[in-house]
């Protein structure tokens, strides 16, 4: 993204998906980022990845429409 915007990535093992683990991880990342004065964070996710719904629910938006890299951003401030 840019020098001030960290990119995050998480992975949840298959048998723990849809159990709230991903949401808890992302919310912990958001809280820590805010504590550290980070204004926004980004991630990349394929359009077909079911995790995309989680990110959208948490407020992430596409950096650009039809971005081939699947980049999304969340404004924390």
C-alpha atoms as an extended CHARMM CRD file, in Angstrom:
* protein
*
        77  EXT
         1         1  UNK       CA              0.0000000000        0.0000000000        0.0000000000  PROA      1               0.0000000000
         2         2  UNK       CA              2.3390000000        2.6970000000        1.3200000000  PROA      2               0.0000000000
         3         3  UNK       CA              4.9820000000        3.2500000000        4.0020000000  PROA      3               0.0000000000
         4         4  UNK       CA              2.4560000000        4.2140000000        6.7230000000  PROA      4               0.0000000000
         5         5  UNK       CA             -0.0840000000        1.4500000000        6.0820000000  PROA      5               0.0000000000
         6         6  UNK       CA              0.8330000000       -1.9910000000        7.3560000000  PROA      6               0.0000000000
         7         7  UNK       CA             -0.5560000000       -5.0590000000        5.6140000000  PROA      7               0.0000000000
         8         8  UNK       CA             -1.9720000000       -7.8080000000        7.7940000000  PROA      8               0.0000000000
         9         9  UNK       CA             -2.5800000000      -11.4820000000        7.1380000000  PROA      9               0.0000000000
        10        10  UNK       CA             -4.1710000000      -14.1660000000        9.2430000000  PROA      10              0.0000000000
        11        11  UNK       CA             -4.8820000000      -17.8460000000        8.7720000000  PROA      11              0.0000000000
        12        12  UNK       CA             -7.3880000000      -19.9830000000       10.6200000000  PROA      12              0.0000000000
        13        13  UNK       CA             -7.2050000000      -23.7550000000       10.4470000000  PROA      13              0.0000000000
        14        14  UNK       CA            -10.1140000000      -25.2650000000        8.5790000000  PROA      14              0.0000000000
        15        15  UNK       CA            -11.9000000000      -26.9000000000       11.5080000000  PROA      15              0.0000000000
        16        16  UNK       CA            -11.9370000000      -23.5630000000       13.3960000000  PROA      16              0.0000000000
        17        17  UNK       CA            -13.3720000000      -21.4600000000       10.5840000000  PROA      17              0.0000000000
        18        18  UNK       CA            -16.8060000000      -19.8870000000       11.1150000000  PROA      18              0.0000000000
        19        19  UNK       CA            -16.3050000000      -20.1180000000       14.8800000000  PROA      19              0.0000000000
        20        20  UNK       CA            -15.3930000000      -16.4690000000       15.5440000000  PROA      20              0.0000000000
        21        21  UNK       CA            -11.6410000000      -17.0320000000       15.6710000000  PROA      21              0.0000000000
        22        22  UNK       CA            -10.9870000000      -14.8900000000       12.5960000000  PROA      22              0.0000000000
        23        23  UNK       CA            -13.1230000000      -12.0600000000       13.9360000000  PROA      23              0.0000000000
        24        24  UNK       CA            -11.3430000000      -12.1920000000       17.2950000000  PROA      24              0.0000000000
        25        25  UNK       CA             -7.9280000000      -12.1360000000       15.6150000000  PROA      25              0.0000000000
        26        26  UNK       CA             -8.8210000000       -9.1960000000       13.4000000000  PROA      26              0.0000000000
        27        27  UNK       CA            -10.3730000000       -7.2130000000       16.2470000000  PROA      27              0.0000000000
        28        28  UNK       CA             -7.2390000000       -7.7730000000       18.3420000000  PROA      28              0.0000000000
        29        29  UNK       CA             -5.0930000000       -6.5640000000       15.4310000000  PROA      29              0.0000000000
        30        30  UNK       CA             -7.2940000000       -3.4670000000       15.0590000000  PROA      30              0.0000000000
        31        31  UNK       CA             -7.1030000000       -2.6820000000       18.7780000000  PROA      31              0.0000000000
        32        32  UNK       CA             -3.3080000000       -3.0260000000       18.8590000000  PROA      32              0.0000000000
        33        33  UNK       CA             -2.9450000000       -0.9030000000       15.7340000000  PROA      33              0.0000000000
        34        34  UNK       CA             -5.0750000000        1.8540000000       17.2690000000  PROA      34              0.0000000000
        35        35  UNK       CA             -3.0290000000        1.7100000000       20.4890000000  PROA      35              0.0000000000
        36        36  UNK       CA              0.0820000000        2.2210000000       18.3830000000  PROA      36              0.0000000000
        37        37  UNK       CA             -1.3420000000        5.1970000000       16.4980000000  PROA      37              0.0000000000
        38        38  UNK       CA             -1.7740000000        3.4180000000       13.1860000000  PROA      38              0.0000000000
        39        39  UNK       CA             -4.4100000000        5.2200000000       11.1250000000  PROA      39              0.0000000000
        40        40  UNK       CA             -5.2560000000        2.4410000000        8.6640000000  PROA      40              0.0000000000
        41        41  UNK       CA             -4.3420000000       -1.0960000000        7.7610000000  PROA      41              0.0000000000
        42        42  UNK       CA             -4.6030000000       -3.1030000000        4.5850000000  PROA      42              0.0000000000
        43        43  UNK       CA             -4.8460000000       -6.6910000000        3.4410000000  PROA      43              0.0000000000
        44        44  UNK       CA             -5.1130000000       -8.6750000000        0.2530000000  PROA      44              0.0000000000
        45        45  UNK       CA             -7.7430000000      -11.3450000000       -0.3460000000  PROA      45              0.0000000000
        46        46  UNK       CA             -8.9630000000      -13.1500000000       -3.4530000000  PROA      46              0.0000000000
        47        47  UNK       CA            -12.4880000000      -12.2660000000       -4.5160000000  PROA      47              0.0000000000
        48        48  UNK       CA            -13.5430000000      -15.9310000000       -4.2090000000  PROA      48              0.0000000000
        49        49  UNK       CA            -12.1560000000      -16.3320000000       -0.6820000000  PROA      49              0.0000000000
        50        50  UNK       CA            -15.0020000000      -16.6880000000        1.8600000000  PROA      50              0.0000000000
        51        51  UNK       CA            -12.9340000000      -14.6370000000        4.3440000000  PROA      51              0.0000000000
        52        52  UNK       CA            -13.6770000000      -11.6040000000        2.1930000000  PROA      52              0.0000000000
        53        53  UNK       CA            -17.1480000000      -11.4470000000        3.8070000000  PROA      53              0.0000000000
        54        54  UNK       CA            -15.4950000000      -11.2020000000        7.2350000000  PROA      54              0.0000000000
        55        55  UNK       CA            -13.2900000000       -8.3310000000        6.1270000000  PROA      55              0.0000000000
        56        56  UNK       CA            -16.2140000000       -6.4820000000        4.5710000000  PROA      56              0.0000000000
        57        57  UNK       CA            -18.2590000000       -6.9730000000        7.7500000000  PROA      57              0.0000000000
        58        58  UNK       CA            -15.3850000000       -5.4610000000        9.7400000000  PROA      58              0.0000000000
        59        59  UNK       CA            -15.4120000000       -2.3730000000        7.5080000000  PROA      59              0.0000000000
        60        60  UNK       CA            -12.7090000000       -3.1030000000        4.9330000000  PROA      60              0.0000000000
        61        61  UNK       CA            -13.3170000000       -1.6390000000        1.4830000000  PROA      61              0.0000000000
        62        62  UNK       CA            -11.6520000000       -2.2290000000       -1.8580000000  PROA      62              0.0000000000
        63        63  UNK       CA             -8.7130000000        0.0580000000       -2.5340000000  PROA      63              0.0000000000
        64        64  UNK       CA             -9.7800000000        0.2330000000       -6.1750000000  PROA      64              0.0000000000
        65        65  UNK       CA            -12.7400000000       -1.3120000000       -7.9790000000  PROA      65              0.0000000000
        66        66  UNK       CA            -11.7550000000       -4.5810000000       -9.6440000000  PROA      66              0.0000000000
        67        67  UNK       CA             -8.2510000000       -4.4810000000       -8.1430000000  PROA      67              0.0000000000
        68        68  UNK       CA             -6.5640000000       -7.6260000000       -9.4570000000  PROA      68              0.0000000000
        69        69  UNK       CA             -4.5370000000       -7.9210000000       -6.2270000000  PROA      69              0.0000000000
        70        70  UNK       CA             -7.6480000000       -7.9400000000       -4.0220000000  PROA      70              0.0000000000
        71        71  UNK       CA             -6.3290000000       -5.1170000000       -1.8320000000  PROA      71              0.0000000000
        72        72  UNK       CA             -8.6480000000       -3.8210000000        0.8650000000  PROA      72              0.0000000000
        73        73  UNK       CA             -8.1970000000       -1.0860000000        3.4550000000  PROA      73              0.0000000000
        74        74  UNK       CA             -9.6760000000       -0.2100000000        6.8400000000  PROA      74              0.0000000000
        75        75  UNK       CA             -9.5310000000        3.3050000000        8.2500000000  PROA      75              0.0000000000
        76        76  UNK       CA             -8.9100000000        3.0290000000       12.0000000000  PROA      76              0.0000000000
        77        77  UNK       CA             -8.8570000000        6.6950000000       12.9690000000  PROA      77              0.0000000000
